[in-house]
Amino acid sequence: FVWTVDQDTHHTVTVEFYDRELHRDFHFTDPYLYDKACLNDNGTLFSCPPANGNPAMVFYRPHETWTSRADWRTQLPVGEDVTSISLSDSFITVTTSANYVRVYTLYGTPFRVYRQKSSPTVTCVSWRDYVLTMGNGPVGADGSTKLLYTIENVKRDEVYQSEDIVALADDTEVKSVFFSDNGDPCIYDSTGVLLVLQHWRMPGQARWVPLLDTKLLERLASGRKEESYWPVAVAQDKFHCIILKGGDKYPYFPRPLLSEFDFKIPISSQAPKENPEEAVPADGPKLEESFVRSSLMLSLLEDLLSATHASHGQQAELARKEVEVDKVLLQLLNVECREGEDRGMKALEIVSLMRDRSGKLIEAAGKVASRY
């Protein structure tokens, strides 16, 4: 975490880490009055607005370096203000009030400058060589502007998605934009829905898929809890966040603990069982959600491995996820067969969805069907 305290004439900035064995906390006196910061495993990035006749400035401080002088500062042209900053393992990205996107290397060499099409700029976020910029687009039928995003590979100078729409529900705002640990763009909106961008490496094929609707969490089912969630990361197939109690909108001090929630794609709600004989089995909807979710996670991994040199471990993970999808289908098949012969067509359809290459799971499906 990076936090600052206003001391009237200056600020004091503190950078804290959860894993203190990896990095040491540090703090420093800030005469420039930084108002934005980014933090990752390599370093910390700051920016400050123009003040007292001085132009806006960007400051980067690596956590470790093998040279004596590591940190650097650069001033923006007069009249430009910093609207957002992002930091990755490869590049530093700065968007400005002049609608410029300025890209620097980690040691301060200007790498690229271009004007963003959608303006004014809303935010930017980066992961490795990829940069996602977001800005305001045309005005929609409801009188509000549509958010547009662009994803490019800075190193290769390739655009993957150009001015595509950020899929939001009516009267909904983007609260946070970030990349997952596997490099998939995610957004968290004002209604508490977490979405991931699927097929974003293929131009024109990207779509926003819900991973979790926090309003539907079991902990909120009673209606007695009033809480919201501050997103921190999507990592290890979980949503990591800070729970904000009551009407709090921002994390509090002392530094809060992180909470994590499993993904749960909103598929259906359990219907009241007026006639128990006709009711859908309780495990049916759960398995259907599990099938959609595991298929999505498999798709995201397939896209990643198609764009990179897959390691042996990643190939093994891909095979494991394929089997996981088929096992869920096998459980769904068991549910349908248990309901009787009138579910035979759906049972056959479920078997046709299997990816099984070895034939073992198809054979297992035959055994499940013969049991009934």
N, C-alpha and C positions, 0 to 999 in steps of 0.2 A: 504494500500500500504506500501511496505517496500522499502526505498531507502537509498543510501549511498553516501557520499561525500569523495573523496580522499584528505587527508590533508598531503600527503607525508609520514610522519612517522606513521600515523594512519588514521583510517577512523572515520567519525561520521555517525551513523546509526539513521534513523528516521522511526518510525512506525506510520502510520496515518490511521484513520478509517472514513468511511463515516458517520456511526451512532455514534456520540460522546456521546450520552446518554448511550449507551451500554458499550463502552470502551473509555478510555482516551488515547490520543496520547502520545507517549513517545520517547525519543531519548537518546543515550548513546555513549560514546567514545569506539571505537573498536580497540584495539591494535593488534588483531589477523588477521585483514584484511579479514573478511567474504566475500565470493563471491557468495554465494547461500542463498536463504531464502524462507521459506514457512510461510503462515499466515492463521489461521482460528479463529473460535470463542473462542477456548480454549487457544491458545498461539502462539508463534512465534518460528520457527526453523531456525537455521543458520548452515552453515558449512564453513570451510576454508581449503585451500590446504596446503600441507607441505611447510614449509619455515624456513630458518635459522637453519636447523637441527632439527626442531620440526615436529612431525607427523601431519597428517590431523586431524581435530577436528570437532566434532558436538556439538552444543550448543542449548539447549531448554529453553525457558523462558515462563512460563504460565502467562496469564493475571491476574489471581486471584488465591489465594490459602489460605487454613486455617492454614498452617504452616508457620514458620518464614523463612525457607530456601526452596525455590521452584525451582529455576533454576538449571540446571546441565550441565556439560560438560563431554564428553568422547573422548578419543584419539583412532584413528584407529591404527592397527599394522603398523610398519615402512614399508615404500615402497608402501602403499596403498593411493590412492587419491580418493576423493569423486567425482563421476560422476553425481549423481542426488540425490535429497532428496524429500520426501513427508511426509505429516502430515495429520492424520485423527483424529476423536474423540477417537480412541482406541489405535493406534499404530503410531510409527515413523519408516519410511523405508529409508534406505540408500543403494544406489548401489555404487560399488567401481571399481577402475581400475583393480582390480584382478578378476572382474566379480562375486564378492560376492554380495548377497542381505542380508543386515543386518537389522533385525527387533528389535526394542526396545519398551518397554512400555513407556507411557507418563512420567514416573518418572525415566527413565534411566536404567531399568533392561533389559539386553540382553535377547531377547525372542527366536530368531531363526537366524541361519546363514546357507546359502546354496549357491551353485554356480549356476548362471543362465546359462541355456543351450545356448541361443542365445547370441552371443557376437561379438563385444564389446557392452556394454550396451548403450542404447540411452537415456531412461528416465524411471521414475516410477511415479505413481500417486495412491492415496489411498482414500478410503471412508469407514468410520466405520471399519469393520473387513476385508474389501476387499482391495487387492493390485493388481494393474496392472503394470507389468514390460514389457518394450519394448526393443528389441535388434536387431542387424543385423543378418539376416539369410543367406542362400546360395545366390550365385550370379545368377541373372536372365539372360535371353537371351540378354537383352540390355546392359549387363556388369555391372549393378548396383545391389547392394544387396537388398533383400526383407526384409522388416521390419516384425518381428514376435512379438506377444504379448502373455502373459500368465496372467490369472486372477486366484487368489486363495483367499480363506477365511483363513486368518492367524490363527484366533482363533480355527477354526475347523480342520485346517490342511487339507483342501480339495481344489483340483484344479478343476476349472470349465472349463477353456479353456487352452490348453497347446500348446504353440508354433504355434498358428494359425496366418495366414497371415493378415497383415493390408492392407485392400483393398484400394489401391491408383491408380489413373490413371497414364499413362506414364508420365515421367518427372515431377512428382509431389512429393512434400515433406510434411511431417507432421510439422505443425507450432505450434500446441498446443494439449495437451492431458489432459482431465479432466473428472470428474464425474459430472453428472447433480445433481440438488437438490434432485431427487428421486433415485440417485445412479446408473444411467445408464452411461456407458463409452461413451465419445464423443471425436471426433477428429476434428480439423479444419486444412485444408490443404492449400498449397500455391496457389491454384487456387481460394480460397475463398469459398470452399464448407464445410459446417458443416454436419457431419455424426454422427449417434448414433448407438450403438451396440444393436441389437435386439436379444432376446432369449439367452443372454450370460450366464444365469445360467444353461443351458442345454448343456452338453458336446457335441461338434461337430455340434451344431445347430446355433451358433452365425453367424450373418451377419451384415455388415455395411450398414445402410440405410440413404440416404441423407435427411436432415431436411430443408436445406436452401442452395441455391446457390446465394451468394451475388452479383455475376456478373449480375444476372437477376433482381436485385432490381429496382423498378420503378424510384428511385432517380438517378440511373445511366443510364436510358434509353436514355436520350438526348445525352449522350456521351461527355457532356461538363464538367462533374465532374470527377476529378481524386482523388480517395480516396480508402483506404483499411481499414480493421477492425481488431482490436486487441481483441481477445475473452477474456471475463472475466468469464462468467457463462452461463449455460443453466438452467433457473429457471422459474417456473410458466408458463411453455409452451412458453417461449420466449428466444431469443438469446440476451444476454446482452454483450455489447462490447464498446470499445473506438474507435471513428472514427479518423483515421489518414489521414490528408490532404496531397495532393500531393505525393511526394515520401517518406514521413516519414515512418519509419519501427518500431518505438518504441513510447510509450506514452511520452508526453512532460510535462514540468512544466510551469505554476502551474498545480496542479492535475486536469486532465480533467474530465468532466462530463461523466456519463455513458449514452449510447444510447441503445435502445432495438428495436428488430425487431421480428415480428410474423414469425412463421415457414411457409415456402411455398415450398413444395416438387416439384422439377422440373418434370412435367408430360408432358406438350406439350406447343407449342407456337401457338398463334392465327394465323390461316392461312388467307392470304388476301382474301377478299370477292369479287372474280371476278364475281360470279353469286350469288346475294343475296338470291335467292330462294333455292339454294343448300347449302348455308353456314351454318355451325354449329352455333346454337344460342350462343350469347356471354356468357351467364351464364352456358352453358354446361361444358366447360373446367374448369371453376372455381369450379363447383360442383364436378367434377371428382377429382380434386386435393384435395378438402375438404374431399371427401370420403376416399381417400388413406391416407391422414394425420390423420383424426380422427380414422381410423382403426388402424394405427400404434400406436397412443397415447393410445388407448384402450388395444392393445397388451402389451405395456410396463407396463401399470398398472396391467393387469392380471398377468404378470410374477412376478411383485413385490409382489402382494398380495398372490400369491401361495407360496412364499418363506418366508413370515412373518405372524405374527398374525394380521390380518386386523382389524382395528378399525371400529366403526360404521360409522364414517365419510368417511373412505376409501371405505367401502362397498357402501355407498350412492353415492360416486363419480364414482365408477365402473358402477352402474346402470345408472347414468346420462350420462356417456360416451357411453354406449350401446344405449341409446335412441337417443343420438346425431348422431351416425352413421346411424341409421334408418331414422332419420329426413332428413339427407342429401340424402339418397336413395329415400325418398319420393319426394323430390324436383327434383331429377334427373328423376324420373318416370313422373312427371308433364311435364318436358321438352320433353321427348320422346313421350308422348301421344299427346302433342300439335303439334308435327310434322306430325301426321297422322297415318293411319292404317299400313303403310309399316314399321313402327317402333315397331310393336306389339311384335315381338319375343324378342327384346332387353328390352322392357318394362317388359315382363314376367320374363326375366332373372334378372332384377333389383329387382323385388319383391322376387325372390328366395334367394337373398343375405341378406335379412333382418333377424335380430336376434330376432325379436319381440316374446316375450313369452306370453304376455297378449292377443294378437290378436287385440288390438286397432289400431295399425299402419297398420296391414294387412287390416283391415276394412277401414281405411282411404285411403289405396291404391286403394281399390275397388271403393270408391267414386271419387277419382281422375280420374280413368279410365272411369267411367260412364259419367263423365262430358264431355268427348270428344267422 
